[in-house]
């Protein structure tokens, strides 16, 4: 195989594998009965053995990103920093090595044993990186109840956040833009200089792949920052958890405000009254507004 993207058949097999296990509870008591490798895995062993180093690295990256998407689809509040992503890559690197080393005389038995080991490794990694998962998901439930997360239409987002296009100051950053980049694409189609940031792979030139807690919001660099049901939603979640990362979220919130240029604004929903009340009123103007057909409010923080 050439030093290229992994063979499309392997990528499709990975997607089918993730679909097969989609929504299943890693923390269930007997995951062996629930989580397993799908039929056809054994036929990929030779392809994996013949893969060059660069292609194998791309495969590991693909595996990691697809898995992270599934974890975040089940629960949008799962958080994975660079260190935890690298740990997940190591899990898949080791899995790949063990699959390639399987004895041809005992393929199915070896795959069954390796499958059980792999999913227990994933379970240990998930609880280590997101400790609340251990308390949230019952051990006797085969499926994990998903926490809803959607990518909204751009006009709906603008309406919810009460944003008028003529009031937007460039450049614009959508924090938690989603893989589809709906709002970013809409703004660019309307002539605005807009970018988006999120944690998954995307080849769009106006997309920044990064965890928002690790991204460096440079002072005075953005005219408008937008985050609909993104950053502030997660901030509230961490603020309510006993093991929450609320201090880092508070620091990042202030870093985002410092990233606004003169007369710049940060639009977000839901509101954050527990930190907004502490803002310097001589520096920031805080406006809250009701979200239509909702009990929640949104906020616009502007530099005076």
N, C-alpha and C positions, 0 to 999 in steps of 0.2 A: 504494500500500500504506500502511496506516495506521501511526502511530507505535506499533508493537506488536512482539510476537515475530515473527521471520521466518516467512514462509509455510511451512506444514507440508511442502509438496512439496519446498521447497528444503532443509529440514532432513533429510528422508528421502533426498534425493539425496546430501547430504554423508555421511550414514551409509553409504549404498551405496558411495560412493567410497572411504571408509576401509575398508570390508569388502573391497573389490576389491583394495586394496593391503595388506591386513592381513598382517603378518609379513614383508613383503618387505624385503630388506636395502638400506637407503639407500646403503650404502658399496660396493655391487657395482660392478664396473668399468663395465658398460654398463647404467646404470639406465634408459635410454630404452626398452629392450625390455621392462623389467619393470614400471616405474611409469608410469602414464599416466592421463589423464582418461577417465572412462567415457562410454559413449554417452549422449546426452541433455544433456550439459553445454552444448552450443550453444543448446539451447532455453531455457536459463535466462538468457541474456544480457539480453534485454529486461526480465525481472523485476528483475535486478540494476540496470539503468539507471534503472528507475522507483522504486527503493527510496529512502525518505527517510533522513535522516541518522541518526536514532535507531534505525531498524530495521537499517540497515547496521552500526551499532556493535554491536547485539545479535547480528547474524550473525557478525561477526568474533569476538566473545567465544565464541559457540557453536562456531565452527570451531576456535578455539584450544583450548578445553576438550576437545573430542572428540579432537583430535590428541594432546594431552598424555596422555589416557587410553590411547590406542593405544601411544604410546611406552612408557608405564609398564607396560602389559600385556606388551609384549615383554621389557622389562627393568625390574624393580621398583627397581633401583639407580640408574636415571637420576634425576638431581636437577635441578630447575628452580626457581631463585629468582625473585623479582619481576622482576628485570632481564631474565632470559632469557625469561620469559613475555611481557614487553613486546616483546622482539625478535621473538618468534614472532608476536605480534599485528601487528607492522609488516610481516612477511613476507606475512601474509594480507591486510592492508590494501592493500599494493602489488599483490598478485595480483588482488584484486577490481577495482582501478582499471584494470589492464591488460585484464582480461576485458571490462569495460564499454567499453573503447576499441577493441575488435577491429573491423576493417573487415568489414562485412557481405558483401563480395565474396570474402573469403578466410578464412572462419571456421575451417574444419578445419585448414588449414595453420597459422594463427595459434595455435590451441589446442595443436597438437602442439609447436610451438616454445616456447610458454609453459609447457606441462607439463614439458618437459625443463629449462627454466630454474628453474621452481618447485622441483622435486625436488632439484636441485643446491643451491638456496638452503637447503632443509631439511637436506640433508646437511652443508653448511658450518656451519649453526647448531648441529646436534647435536654435531659434533666440537668446536666452540668451547665449548659449554656443558658437555659431558661428554667430556673428552679421551680417557678410557679406551676409548670406543666405537671410536676409530680403530685400537686394537690388538686389540680383542676380536672384531671381525667381519671375516671374510676377504673380500677383494675379489672372489673367484671364486665366492662362494655367493649364489644369488639370494634365499634366505630366511635370516632371522636366527633362530638357535635361541633360543626364549624362555626367560627365567629365571622359574621358577614363582613365582606369587604368588596366594594364595587368600584369600577371606573365610570365616572359620570360624564354625561354629555357636556360639552363646553358651555353651551348657552345656559344649561341648568346650573353649572358651577358659578357662572357670572351672576346669574339671578339670585342664587342663594347668598352669595357674598356681597350682593348689592354693588357690583363693580360696573362702572360706566367706562366703555372703551376710551372715550375722550379724556378721561381722568387718569389713565394709566401712564406712568412715567417709566421710560426705558433706562437700562435693560431690565427685563422681567425674568424672574426665576420662579418656577412652579416646584415646590418642595413636596416630594411624594407624587410625582406626575403620573405614575403608572406606566406600564410597558407600551400602552397604546398612545401615550402622550396627547390625549385628546385636546386638552386646553392649549398646550404649547403649539400643536399643529394649527389649531384654529387661529391663535394670535399671529403666528407667522404668516398664515394665509391672508391675514388682514393687515400685513405690513409691519408688524411689531417685531422688535428684536427680543426674542424669547427663548429660554432654555428650560430644561427640566432636569430634576435629579431624582433618582430612585436606585434601588439596590440590585436590580437584575441586569442581565446582559441586554444590550440594545445597540444596533449599529447606526442609529440615527445620529448625525453629526451635532445635533443640538441637545443631545442627551448626555448627562453626566452620571456615570455609574458610581455610586457611593452610598454608604450609610450616612444619614444626615447628621448623626452624632460625630462622625469622623470627618465630615466635609469641613473645609476651612472657608467660612464665610468672611471674606476679606472686608475690612472696614470701608464703608462708603462706596461699595462696588455695585449695588443694585438699586434701581429706581423703584421697583415694585417687587415684593416677594409675596407669593400666594401659596396657601396650603389648605385645601378643603378636605376636612375629615382625615387629615394626615398628622402633621407634627403635633398639633394641640390635642388631638384625640389620644395619641400615645402618651403625651405628657400627663394628661389626666389619669390614664390607666396606671402609669408608674407612680403618680402622686398618691393614688389610693391603695397601692400594694405595700405591704409591710416590708417586702424585699425590693421595692421599686427603685429605679435609678433616677429618682426625682432631682437630685442635686445636679447631675450632669445635664438633665433636661433644662433645668433652670439656667445653668450657665450657657447652654446652647441657645436658649431663647434670647438671652441678653446679647449674645454674639450675633444673632440674626438681626436684632434691632440695630446694632452697631454697624451692620453691613448696609444699612439704608443710606443712600446719598441724600443731599439736601432736599427737603420736602418729600422724601420717599415714604412709602407706606407698606405695611405688612398686613395683608388680609388673611384671616383664618377663621375656621369654625371647627369645633365649638369654642366658645370664649374661655378665657382662663382667669376668672376673677380673683383667684387666690394669689396670683402673681401680678396681675394688672394693677391691683390696688396699691402696690408698692412702687410703681413707676414714678420717676421724677416728672411732675406735672409741668415743670418749666421746660423740659426737654421733649416730652412726648404728649401727644394728644390721643386719648383713648376713646373711641366711639364703639358702642355696642349696639346691636340691632337684632331684632327677632328673625329667626329662620322660618320661612313660610311653612305652614302645616307641620310645625314641630314645636316641642317644648324648649328647644335649645336656642341659644344666641350665637351670633358671630361677632367678630371684632375687627376693627381697623385701627392699627397703631401707626401714627404718622409723626415724623419729626417736625417740630415747630419751626 
